[in-house]
Amino acid sequence: MITPAQNTEYYGFLTSLFFRSVFNACMRKMPDRRTLPVYILYDEFGHSTIPNFVSTANTIRGYNVSISIILQSISQLSARYGQEYAYSIQGGFNTYLTYAGADPETAKFFEQITGRTRERQKEHFLDIVETYQEYNLMNAGDVRTIHESEALIVSGNRHPIKLMTTPYFESWSLKRCANKGPAKLPSPEHHSAYLQYVGLER
């Protein structure tokens, strides 16, 4: 579902209703071996409000559905849902990703979840006395200033990694896919034509 960028807040209630309906449709029956998985990419998540989103995100995994939400800042969650519920939403996801230029709160969030490292030292190899120092694996400033072509990923119980990335508009195949128009749907007279494209302009 694509809404005009300048009217994201204006159409926020429609977006919320749409995705709530999508989630409900995905959980109408348990998947079998012939059921295709569903991948939901929810851009500008911070501009809509989904009732009971935490329970939905946790339950819908059992129906072969994966949800990815995109935020401009981690603070959008607390602004929209409240601080405690925002923590619950954050805890419901297994993988986190950020690019360069993160705002201070988002950078601090990634500083915390990347964890700390401990450096052990001995004055001599056979010395019993051992000293150590502990420090952040990445400070907030390091998160904010990663290279523009890099992404920082923290997933599950795995160590955080930095990956080189390529914007879709610099990839010939992805750029071609992005320029494709809407899929052709059956004529309105067809009894199974439940979907239609509606342009949202104001």
N, C-alpha and C positions, 0 to 999 in steps of 0.2 A: 504494500500500500504506500503510495507516494503522495505527499501533500506539498503544496507550495512552501518553499523554505521560509518565506516572509510571514506565512500564516500558520506556523506550526502550533502556536498556543491557541489560535482561534479554532483549529480543527482538532485540538487535543481530546475532546470528549468523544469525537467520532473515532479517532485512532484507538482510544481505550476500549470502546464498544467492539470495534473490529477485532482487535487482538483477543479480547475476552471470548468472543465467538469462535475464533480460530482455536484457542486452547480447548474450549469445550468440545469442539468438533473432533479434535485429535484424541480426546479421551472418551469418546462415546462407546468404544468397544476395545477389548484387548487385541493387540496385534498378533497375527499368526505368521507363518513362514513366508507367505506371499505379500505381506504388508511392507510397503516401502518406508524407510525412515524419513522423518521430516526434520529439516533444519530451518529454524526461524532466526533471521537476522533482524533485530529490532533496533533500528537507528533512532537517535534522538529520544531515547527511553525517558530521559529526564523531563520531557514535556507532556507526559501522559500519566494517568493514575490507573493501575490495574488492581481491582479488589482481590484480596487474598493471593497476591502474587507469589509470596514465599511458599505457601503450601502447593500452589500450582506448579512452580518451578521444580519442587522436590518430587512431586507425584508424577509429573508428565514424562519423566525419564523412563519410567516403566512402560511407556507406550511408544518407545523408539523415537522420541522427540528431543531434539537438542535446541536450546535457546541461547542465543548470544545477544547481549544488550550493549549498546554503544552510548557512552556518556561524554560530554565535553569536560566534565569535572566530577569527581567522586562526591563533591558537596551537593550536587543536584539531587541525590537520593534523599539526604536528610531534609533538604528544602521541600521536597515533594511529599515524602512519606513520614517524616519525623525521624529523630536520631535513632531511637531503639529499633524501629522497623527497618531503617536503612542498614543497620548492622546485620539484621536477619537476612536481608537481601544479599549483602556482600558475602555472608557465610554460606549462602545457598549455591554459590558457583565454585567450580573446581579449577578454573583457569582464568588468569588475569593477564591483560596485555596493555602496554602503554607505549606511545611514541614520544619523540622528543618534544620539548616545550610544554611539558605538563605543568599545570598550575601548582602553587605551593602545597595545597592540601592533598592533591593527587600524588605529587612527588613524595610527600611524607608518608602516605599510605603504602606506596611501593617500597619505601625505605624500611618500613616495619615488616612487610610480608616477605621481603627477600631475606630477612633474618640477619644473624650476626655470625661472625667467625671467631674462632679462638686460636691464638698463636702461642704454642708452647716453646719454652726455651730452657736450656740447661747450660750452665757455665762450662761443664765438662761432660763428655759422653757418658762416663760412669758415675756422674754426680747424682746423688739421690734427690737432692733439693731441685725442684722444678718450679719455674715461674711461668706465668702466662698472662697475656693481655687479650681482651675481647673488644671487638669493634664491629661497626656495621659493615656488612658485605658491600652495600652501596648506600651512600648518603643521599639525602634528598637532592642536593645540588648535582650529584652524579647522575641521578635519574633524569632530572630536568635537562641536562646538557648532553645526553647521548646523541650520537650522530643522527642526522635527519633521515638517513636511510636504514636506521636500526630500529628494532622493537625489543622491548624487555618483556619476557614472558615468565610468569610464575604459575606452575601447574601442579596441583595435588601435592604428593610427598616427594616430588622431584626437585632437584636443584634448579634455581633460576638460570635462565640463559638469555643471551643477547643474540638476535638473529639479524642478518642483512635482509632487507625487504625491497621489493620493487613496486612502486605505485601502479595501480591498474592501468592508468593512462599512458604508462611507459611500456606496457606489455601489449604487443600487437594483437594477440589472441583475445585477451581480456577486454581491450578497448573495443574490439569488433563486437564482442558479446554485449557490452554496455550500450552500444549504439543500435542494437536491435529494437524493433518496436514491440508492442504488445502481441502476445500469442493470438492466433486466429481462433475465434470461438464459433460454436454452431450458431446458425441463424436464430433469431428470437422466436420463430415459430416452432422450433424444435422443443419437444416437451422436456428435454433434459438440460436446456440452456438456463442454468440457474445463475450464471455469472455474467457480468457485463462490466465494462470499463467506464467509469464516470470521472470526468475531469473536475477537479476541485479548484475552482478559481473564484476569486472574490473581487 
